[in-house]
Amino acid sequence: MLGPVFNREATVVPKRTKTYLSRGLYVLTLFGLLCTGYLVLDGSRSLATVSDAARFGGWMFLLLAPLQMLVLCSLAAVGSAVSVAQEKDRRTLILLLMTRLSGFEVVVGKLTATLLGPLAMLLAALPLFLVLPLLGGVSPRQVFSVFAVTAASVVLSGAIGTVVGLWREKTFQAIALTVLLLLILVGVGEVLIAVFSLDETMRLAVSPIRALLAAASPLASLSPATSRGVLLFTLLALLASAVILFVGIAKVRVWNPSREVRLKAPEPETSDDLTPDQSPSSWKVRAPRPVWNNPILWREVRTWAYGRKVVVIRLAFAMLFLLGVAVIYGQIQDGSAFEPAARIGRSLPAATLPVAAIGVVSLVLVNALAVNAITGERDGLALDLLLVTDLRPSEFVFGKLLGVLYVGKELIVLPILLLVFLAIYDVMTVENTVYAILGALILYVFVTMLGIHSGLNHVAGRTATLASLGTVFFLCVGIAICMTIMVSFRGAFQLQLAPFLVMILGGGAALFASLGWRNPSSAIFLASFTLPLITFYAITQFLLQTDHLFVFFSMAVGYGFTVAALMIPALSEFDVSLERDRSAEGEG
């Protein structure tokens, strides 16, 4: 019914070991978070009464439901965009369009094939969530409502990623526009709520975050307005997915092949063959352009290596930046952005959330750009040619590193300007601003080198992208989730230490599997297990608002050492996964 594209994926997926491994690890991670919360809470007070068990079950449900939605929506959006972009890079999408396949079979087939993974993980987690009603505080109706909202959001995210991937030519353009469009949709919903003063039902219908939290809340779920809002959001999300897919089906053969790959008429070989009204548009008849000593860096800086439409991404990120500035400026005007005087037991400033959100989005986009800098060369069969030239490893690695930082300069400069903006309005001190800017620059270098490392060591572009973005996601969100559990269930630290170490060591093992699975080394092993601890220490000191110099110093040492651990093997050995490994990984 969905076509051979979906049928092929549905036939191959059960044969892959990583299919069952990903589902098992996903459910195991959720179960580990549940056990961590139980051990932390039970260490401070026993769950002997029904009220304690109900309170624990309700709180863990409110923690796991948004986390599941964030993970699966990100996986669906990025995975679908990368899947279509990879077909374009390998020129296999053109072959599909030359067959008798209809636009519906191509577009919907790619979407459903990509959603097999996220939706299967969602269903695998359902039995775990149905255990929570046994503790009390959560009803089965809440669980099914949350899963309906999550499933609709996953389908919408996948539809946007698929259509954007078909629309844009470059992989980085597809990933970046998908992420920014999803954030803009969430922001537009909040703006509509603030401007038009919508009622409770419409508020839930236009905001996936509000709909999920309302469906997960035991008090809100009893309201008829909440039930109508959750149902309306689910229907609107599915309707929006259908409309987006309809546009993709109608335009798939208009957008593809793009003008960059369409056949053109033969161009003159020399300037003597030019007609009087013809301009020298070909490299064959133009004067040669001077190239720098490092040709990799020259190509990154002096050409449109990632497509001309990268300007659209910069404008979209600038809109997101201006929205964050407007929110922070409003907080400054009412005084909520300023830090309280208390140092211990204080709440975070209101400006922390928008600054952190813009910073994380910027890090994700720079990391995606770095991965695409390598996977684009591989899928275009240019990496094999570079390896047989006299190009030195240092020229390639530093050329890509500096080139990515240059191309993504707007993604880096704007968050730094936001920190300067906070310093001007005395939200941050000058000392803390300097620490924050230097720490941000270290993180940008880290995510760039991480993307290059993943691109060099993973053959498939989709695997490299998901592995690299997953590492950034764990360091930015995973540590914060673990800390949220410890802060919410207050108790003796010696009782919280054991479950905390289990989560940190488990995350370090996963980090080592991602970074060193092909070329393990003692430096990567040390970095994988110490980086989560350093990140935890830095976030803890930030929450306590003490020892800002120690926060910066620990980040500089930890992330600087990791950059060196990833860079030195690339500079000394220049070991790259070659074409001969591609078929094995694609079918494995």
C-alpha positions in Angstrom: 0.0 0.0 0.0 2.8 2.4 0.8 5.1 1.3 -2.1 8.3 -0.5 -2.5 10.4 2.1 -0.7 8.6 1.3 2.6 8.4 -2.4 1.8 12.2 -2.6 1.3 12.9 -0.9 4.6 10.3 -2.9 6.5 12.0 -6.1 5.1 15.5 -5.0 5.9 15.0 -3.5 9.4 14.2 -6.7 11.2 17.5 -8.2 9.9 19.6 -5.5 11.5 21.1 -6.0 14.9 21.1 -2.3 15.6 17.3 -2.3 15.3 16.8 -4.4 18.4 19.8 -2.8 20.1 18.4 0.7 19.8 15.0 -0.3 21.1 16.6 -2.2 24.0 18.9 0.6 24.9 16.0 3.1 24.8 13.8 1.2 27.1 16.8 0.3 29.3 17.6 4.0 29.6 14.1 4.9 30.6 14.1 2.1 33.1 17.4 3.2 34.5 16.1 6.8 35.0 13.1 5.3 36.8 15.3 3.1 39.0 17.6 6.1 39.7 14.6 8.2 40.9 13.4 5.3 43.1 16.8 4.8 44.7 17.3 8.5 45.3 13.8 8.9 46.8 13.8 5.7 48.8 17.2 6.6 50.2 15.8 9.7 51.8 12.4 8.4 52.8 10.7 5.0 52.4 7.9 4.5 49.9 5.9 2.7 52.6 2.7 4.8 52.2 0.4 4.9 49.2 0.8 8.7 49.0 4.6 8.5 48.7 4.3 5.9 45.9 1.7 8.0 44.1 3.8 11.1 44.4 6.8 9.3 43.1 4.9 7.7 40.1 3.4 11.1 39.2 6.6 12.9 39.3 8.6 10.3 37.3 5.8 10.4 34.7 6.1 14.1 34.4 9.8 13.7 33.9 9.9 10.8 31.4 7.0 12.0 29.2 8.6 15.3 28.0 12.0 13.5 27.7 10.5 10.8 25.5 8.8 13.4 23.3 12.0 15.4 22.9 14.1 12.3 22.0 11.7 10.8 19.5 10.8 14.0 17.8 14.4 14.9 17.4 15.2 11.4 16.1 12.3 11.5 13.6 13.0 15.0 12.3 16.8 14.7 11.9 16.6 11.1 10.8 14.1 11.8 8.0 15.9 14.9 6.8 19.3 13.0 6.7 17.7 9.9 5.1 16.4 12.0 2.1 19.5 14.1 1.9 21.7 11.0 1.8 19.6 9.7 -1.2 20.3 13.0 -2.9 24.1 13.0 -2.2 24.4 9.5 -3.6 22.2 10.4 -6.6 19.8 7.5 -5.9 16.8 9.8 -5.5 17.1 10.7 -9.1 16.9 7.0 -10.0 13.8 6.6 -7.9 12.1 9.5 -9.7 13.0 8.0 -13.1 11.0 4.8 -12.3 7.2 4.4 -12.3 6.9 5.1 -8.6 4.3 7.8 -7.9 5.1 10.8 -5.8 3.0 9.3 -3.0 5.1 6.2 -2.9 8.4 8.1 -2.9 7.5 10.7 -0.3 5.2 8.7 2.0 7.4 5.7 1.6 10.5 7.5 2.8 8.6 9.0 5.7 7.1 5.8 6.9 10.4 4.0 6.4 12.1 6.5 8.6 9.4 6.5 11.3 9.7 2.7 11.7 12.4 3.3 14.3 10.9 6.1 16.4 7.4 4.7 16.5 8.8 1.2 17.3 10.7 2.7 20.2 7.5 4.5 21.3 5.6 1.3 21.4 8.4 -0.5 23.1 8.2 2.0 26.0 4.5 1.7 26.4 4.6 -1.3 28.8 7.1 0.6 31.0 4.8 3.6 31.2 1.9 1.4 32.0 3.7 0.2 35.2 3.5 3.7 36.6 -0.3 3.6 37.2 0.3 0.6 39.5 2.2 3.0 41.8 -0.7 5.5 41.8 -0.8 9.1 40.9 -1.1 8.2 37.2 -4.1 6.8 35.3 -4.0 4.7 32.1 -5.9 7.5 30.4 -3.0 9.9 31.1 -0.5 7.4 29.6 -2.5 6.9 26.4 -3.2 10.6 26.1 0.6 11.3 26.4 1.4 8.7 23.8 -1.2 10.1 21.4 0.3 13.6 21.7 3.8 12.1 21.3 2.9 10.0 18.3 1.3 12.9 16.5 4.3 15.1 17.2 6.7 12.4 15.9 4.7 12.1 12.7 4.6 15.9 12.2 8.4 16.2 12.9 9.1 13.4 10.4 6.8 15.0 7.8 8.6 18.3 8.1 12.0 16.6 7.9 11.1 14.6 4.9 9.7 17.5 2.9 12.5 19.8 3.8 15.0 17.1 2.8 13.3 16.8 -0.6 13.2 20.6 -1.0 16.8 21.4 0.0 19.8 20.1 -1.9 22.5 20.0 0.9 22.4 17.8 4.0 23.2 20.6 6.3 20.5 22.8 4.9 17.9 20.1 5.4 18.9 19.4 9.0 19.2 23.1 10.0 16.0 24.2 8.4 14.1 21.2 9.9 15.3 22.1 13.4 14.7 25.8 13.0 11.2 25.2 11.5 10.2 23.0 14.4 11.4 25.7 16.9 9.6 28.4 15.0 6.4 26.4 15.0 6.6 26.1 18.8 7.4 29.8 19.1 4.5 30.8 16.8 2.1 28.8 19.0 3.3 30.6 22.2 3.0 34.0 20.4 -0.5 33.2 19.4 -1.4 32.3 23.0 0.1 35.5 24.3 -1.3 37.9 21.7 -4.9 36.5 21.2 -5.5 35.3 24.8 -6.8 31.9 23.6 -8.9 29.8 25.9 -7.7 26.6 27.5 -8.7 24.3 24.6 -7.0 26.4 21.9 -3.9 26.9 24.0 -3.4 23.1 24.1 -4.3 22.8 20.4 -1.5 25.1 19.2 1.3 24.1 21.6 2.7 20.6 21.7 4.5 21.3 25.0 1.3 22.5 26.7 -0.7 19.6 25.3 1.8 17.1 26.6 2.1 18.6 30.1 -1.7 18.9 30.3 -2.1 15.3 29.3 0.5 14.2 31.9 -0.9 16.3 34.7 -3.3 14.4 37.0 -5.4 17.5 37.8 -5.5 18.9 34.3 -6.5 15.5 32.7 -9.8 15.6 34.7 -10.9 18.8 32.9 -13.1 18.5 29.8 -11.2 21.4 28.2 -8.0 19.5 28.6 -9.4 16.4 26.9 -10.8 18.5 24.0 -7.5 20.4 23.7 -5.4 17.2 23.6 -7.7 15.6 21.0 -7.7 18.8 18.9 -3.9 19.0 19.0 -3.6 15.4 17.9 -6.0 16.0 15.0 -4.4 19.3 14.0 -0.9 17.7 14.0 -2.0 14.8 11.8 -3.8 17.2 9.5 -0.8 19.5 9.3 1.4 16.4 8.5 -1.0 15.4 5.7 -0.9 19.0 4.2 2.9 19.0 4.4 3.1 15.6 2.7 0.6 16.7 0.0 3.0 19.7 -0.8 5.9 17.3 -0.9 4.1 14.9 -3.2 3.1 17.7 -5.6 6.6 19.2 -5.7 8.9 16.2 -5.5 9.6 16.1 -9.2 9.7 19.9 -9.4 12.4 20.2 -6.8 14.3 17.2 -7.9 16.7 17.1 -9.6 17.8 20.6 -8.6 19.4 23.0 -11.0 22.8 22.1 -9.5 22.7 18.6 -11.0 20.5 19.1 -14.1 22.2 18.5 -17.5 23.2 21.7 -19.3 24.2 22.4 -22.9 27.8 21.9 -23.7 29.9 24.9 -22.9 32.7 26.4 -25.0 36.1 24.9 -24.4 38.1 28.1 -25.0 37.4 31.8 -25.2 37.7 31.7 -29.0 34.5 29.6 -29.1 32.4 32.3 -27.4 29.7 34.2 -29.3 29.7 38.0 -29.0 26.7 37.9 -26.6 28.0 35.0 -24.5 29.8 35.6 -21.2 32.5 33.3 -19.9 30.5 31.4 -17.2 32.5 28.2 -17.3 35.7 27.5 -15.4 37.2 26.3 -18.8 37.2 29.8 -20.2 37.4 32.0 -17.0 40.7 33.2 -15.7 42.0 30.8 -13.0 41.2 31.8 -9.4 44.2 31.9 -7.0 44.0 29.1 -4.4 45.5 29.4 -0.9 48.2 27.1 0.4 45.5 25.1 2.1 43.0 24.2 -0.7 40.5 22.7 1.8 40.2 25.9 3.7 40.0 27.9 0.5 37.1 25.9 -0.7 35.2 26.2 2.6 35.8 30.0 2.8 35.8 31.2 -0.8 33.1 29.0 -2.4 29.5 28.0 -1.6 30.5 24.5 -0.4 27.2 24.1 1.5 24.9 25.7 -1.1 23.7 29.3 -1.5 20.6 28.6 0.5 22.7 28.5 3.7 21.7 32.2 3.8 18.2 31.2 4.6 19.4 29.2 7.6 21.3 32.2 8.9 18.2 34.4 8.5 16.0 31.8 10.3 18.5 31.6 13.2 18.6 35.4 13.3 14.8 35.4 13.7 15.2 32.9 16.6 17.9 35.1 18.1 15.7 38.2 17.9 12.9 36.3 19.6 15.1 35.3 22.4 16.4 38.9 22.8 12.8 40.2 22.9 11.9 37.7 25.7 15.0 38.6 27.7 14.4 42.3 27.2 10.9 41.9 28.5 12.3 40.1 31.6 14.8 42.9 32.1 12.0 45.5 32.0 10.0 43.7 34.7 13.1 42.9 36.8 12.8 39.1 36.6 16.0 38.6 34.6 18.3 40.0 37.4 20.0 37.5 39.7 18.8 37.5 43.3 21.2 38.3 46.1 21.0 34.9 47.7 23.7 32.4 46.7 22.7 29.1 48.2 19.2 27.7 47.7 18.4 30.3 45.0 16.3 29.8 41.9 17.8 30.3 38.4 17.4 33.7 36.7 14.6 33.9 34.2 17.1 34.8 31.5 18.8 31.4 31.8 16.3 29.4 29.8 16.2 31.5 26.6 20.0 31.9 26.6 20.5 28.1 27.2 18.0 27.3 24.4 19.7 29.5 21.9 23.1 28.2 22.9 22.0 24.5 22.6 20.4 25.1 19.2 23.6 26.9 18.0 25.8 24.0 19.2 23.5 21.5 17.4 23.6 23.4 14.1 27.4 23.9 14.2 27.8 20.2 15.0 25.5 19.2 12.1 27.5 21.5 9.8 30.8 19.8 10.9 29.4 16.3 10.2 28.1 17.3 6.8 31.5 18.7 5.9 32.9 15.2 5.9 29.8 13.1 4.9 29.2 15.4 2.0 32.7 14.7 0.7 32.2 11.0 1.2 28.8 10.7 -0.4 30.0 12.8 -3.3 33.0 10.4 -3.8 35.4 13.3 -3.3 36.9 12.0 0.0 38.5 9.0 -1.8 40.1 11.4 -4.3 41.5 13.6 -1.5 43.1 10.6 0.1 45.3 9.9 -2.9 46.5 13.4 -3.3 49.6 14.9 -1.5 47.2 16.7 0.9 48.6 16.5 4.4 46.3 15.4 7.3 46.8 18.7 9.1 45.7 20.6 6.0 42.5 18.6 5.8 41.6 18.6 9.5 42.4 22.2 10.2 40.9 23.3 6.9 37.6 21.6 7.7 37.7 22.8 11.3 38.4 26.5 10.5 36.1 26.3 7.5 33.1 25.1 9.5 33.7 27.8 12.1 33.8 30.4 9.3 30.7 29.2 7.5 28.8 29.0 10.8 30.1 32.3 12.1 26.6 33.8 12.5 25.6 30.8 14.6 28.5 31.5 16.8 28.7 35.3 16.9 25.0 35.9 17.7 24.9 33.9 21.0 28.1 35.6 22.1 26.5 39.0 21.3 23.6 37.9 23.5 26.0 37.4 26.4 27.4 40.8 25.8 23.8 42.2 25.8 23.3 40.6 29.2 26.5 42.2 30.5 25.5 45.6 29.2 22.2 45.5 31.1 24.0 44.2 34.3 22.3 40.8 34.2 25.8 39.3 34.2 29.0 40.7 35.7 31.9 41.4 33.4 33.9 38.6 34.9 31.1 36.0 34.3 30.6 37.3 30.8 34.3 36.7 30.0 34.1 33.2 31.4 30.9 32.5 29.5 32.3 33.7 26.2 35.5 31.7 26.5 33.6 28.7 27.6 31.3 29.0 24.6 34.2 29.2 22.2 35.6 26.0 23.7 32.3 24.3 23.2 32.1 25.4 19.6 35.5 24.0 18.9 34.5 20.8 20.7 31.3 20.2 18.7 33.1 21.0 15.5 35.9 18.5 16.1 33.3 16.0 17.3 31.4 16.3 14.0 34.6 15.9 12.0 35.6 12.8 14.1 32.2 11.2 13.6 32.2 11.9 9.9 35.6 10.3 9.5 34.9 7.2 11.5 31.3 6.4 10.5 30.7 5.3 6.9 27.0 6.0 6.6 26.1 9.7 6.7 22.9 9.1 8.8 24.8 7.1 11.4 27.5 9.7 11.7 25.0 12.5 12.1 22.9 10.7 14.7 26.0 9.6 16.6 27.4 13.1 16.7 24.1 14.8 17.6 23.4 12.1 20.1 26.6 12.9 21.9 25.8 16.6 22.0 22.3 15.8 23.2 23.6 13.6 26.1 26.0 16.2 27.3 23.5 19.0 27.1 20.3 17.3 28.2 21.2 13.9 29.7 23.3 15.4 32.5 20.6 18.0 33.2 17.9 15.2 33.5 20.1 13.3 35.9 20.6 16.4 38.0 16.9 17.2 38.0 16.3 13.8 39.7 18.8 14.5 42.4 17.6 18.0 43.1 13.9 17.1 43.1 14.4 14.2 45.5 16.4 15.9 48.2 18.3 13.5 50.6 21.7 12.5 51.8 24.4 12.8 49.2 25.9 9.4 50.1 22.6 7.7 49.3 22.3 9.5 46.0 25.9 8.8 44.9 25.4 5.2 43.9 22.5 5.7 41.5 24.1 8.8 40.1 27.3 7.0 39.3 25.4 4.3 37.6 23.8 6.9 35.2 27.1 8.7 34.7 29.1 5.6 34.1 26.4 4.2 31.8 26.5 7.5 29.8 30.3 7.3 29.7 30.1 3.8 28.3 27.7 4.9 25.6 29.9 7.9 24.9 33.0 5.7 24.5 31.0 3.4 22.2 30.1 6.4 20.0 33.5 8.0 19.9 35.9 5.1 20.0 34.0 2.1 18.6 36.2 2.0 15.5 39.6 3.3 16.8 39.5 3.1 20.6 42.3 4.7 22.5 43.1 5.3 26.2 42.7 9.1 25.7 39.2 8.7 24.2 38.4 6.2 27.0 39.5 8.7 29.6 37.6 11.6 28.0 34.4 9.6 27.6 34.2 8.8 31.3 35.4 12.1 32.7 33.5 14.4 30.4 30.1 13.7 32.0 31.5 14.2 35.4 33.1 17.5 34.4 29.8 18.6 32.8 27.9 17.7 36.0 30.4 19.6 38.1 30.1 22.7 35.9 26.3 22.7 35.9 26.3 22.1 39.7 28.5 25.1 40.3 26.4 27.2 38.0 23.3 26.3 39.9 24.9 27.2 43.2 26.3 30.4 41.6 29.7 29.9 43.2 33.3 29.5 41.9 32.7 30.7 38.4 36.5 30.4 37.7 36.4 26.8 38.6 33.5 26.2 36.3 35.4 27.7 33.4 38.7 25.9 34.3 37.0 22.5 34.5 35.3 23.0 31.2 38.5 24.2 29.5 40.5 21.3 30.8 37.8 18.6 30.1 36.6 19.7 26.7 40.1 20.8 25.6 41.5 17.4 26.4 38.6 15.7 24.5 39.3 17.9 21.5 43.0 16.8 21.6 42.0 13.2 22.0 39.8 13.4 18.9 42.2 15.5 16.9 45.6 13.8 17.4 44.6 10.5 15.8 43.2 12.3 12.8 46.4 14.3 12.4 48.8 11.4 13.0 47.1 8.5 11.3 44.4 10.1 9.1 42.5 6.8 9.3 39.3 7.2 7.4 36.5 4.6 6.8 36.6 4.0 3.1 34.1 2.9 0.4 34.7 -0.8 1.0 33.0 -0.6 4.4 29.9 1.2 3.2 27.9 -1.8 2.0 28.6 -3.7 5.2 27.4 -1.0 7.4 24.4 -0.1 5.3 23.0 -3.7 5.4 24.2 -4.5 8.9 
